Amino acid sequence: MEGQPVTNFGQIKQGDTLVIERRQGGRFVVQVRQVIAPGTGREEVVLSIGKNDYFIVSMFIDGTSWVRKVWRLPGVRLTNITNNMEAFPR
């Protein structure tokens, strides 16, 4: 299976599985909890509601986000075992 690179607004949906490469290094896999203002210049992708982990898509696109690259993994669903936000790289 090949990941689809995210390059613009409106590509990420709630429930999507993403591979995120951090600007500081390292990659991780996560399931999207919520997308706020989808398809607009104010789009935010929420990764964890309790710990407030998210990224703003406009900042990702212009290179000022903590997120360096994002790939969607269509059809991939995480289990509770693989989607452990305690291991989220902060």
KANORZI-V477884 format. One record per residue. N is the residue number from 0. RES is the residue in three letters. NEAR is the number of other C-alpha atoms within 10 Angstrom. Layout:
# KANORZI-V477884
n:N res:RES near:NEAR
n:N res:RES near:NEAR
This chain:
# KANORZI-V477884
n:0 res:MET near:7
n:1 res:GLU near:8
n:2 res:GLY near:13
n:3 res:GLN near:14
n:4 res:PRO near:14
n:5 res:VAL near:17
n:6 res:THR near:14
n:7 res:ASN near:14
n:8 res:PHE near:17
n:9 res:GLY near:15
n:10 res:GLN near:13
n:11 res:ILE near:23
n:12 res:LYS near:17
n:13 res:GLN near:15
n:14 res:GLY near:16
n:15 res:ASP near:19
n:16 res:THR near:23
n:17 res:LEU near:24
n:18 res:VAL near:18
n:19 res:ILE near:18
n:20 res:GLU near:17
n:21 res:ARG near:17
n:22 res:ARG near:14
n:23 res:GLN near:9
n:24 res:GLY near:10
n:25 res:GLY near:9
n:26 res:ARG near:15
n:27 res:PHE near:14
n:28 res:VAL near:20
n:29 res:VAL near:20
n:30 res:GLN near:25
n:31 res:VAL near:18
n:32 res:ARG near:17
n:33 res:GLN near:19
n:34 res:VAL near:20
n:35 res:ILE near:14
n:36 res:ALA near:13
n:37 res:PRO near:18
n:38 res:GLY near:16
n:39 res:THR near:13
n:40 res:GLY near:14
n:41 res:ARG near:13
n:42 res:GLU near:19
n:43 res:GLU near:21
n:44 res:VAL near:20
n:45 res:VAL near:19
n:46 res:LEU near:22
n:47 res:SER near:16
n:48 res:ILE near:10
n:49 res:GLY near:7
n:50 res:LYS near:11
n:51 res:ASN near:9
n:52 res:ASP near:14
n:53 res:TYR near:18
n:54 res:PHE near:17
n:55 res:ILE near:19
n:56 res:VAL near:26
n:57 res:SER near:18
n:58 res:MET near:17
n:59 res:PHE near:18
n:60 res:ILE near:16
n:61 res:ASP near:8
n:62 res:GLY near:13
n:63 res:THR near:13
n:64 res:SER near:16
n:65 res:TRP near:17
n:66 res:VAL near:21
n:67 res:ARG near:17
n:68 res:LYS near:18
n:69 res:VAL near:21
n:70 res:TRP near:18
n:71 res:ARG near:21
n:72 res:LEU near:18
n:73 res:PRO near:13
n:74 res:GLY near:8
n:75 res:VAL near:13
n:76 res:ARG near:15
n:77 res:LEU near:14
n:78 res:THR near:9
n:79 res:ASN near:8
n:80 res:ILE near:7
n:81 res:THR near:12
n:82 res:ASN near:16
n:83 res:ASN near:13
n:84 res:MET near:17
n:85 res:GLU near:8
n:86 res:ALA near:9
n:87 res:PHE near:14
n:88 res:PRO near:10
n:89 res:ARG near:6
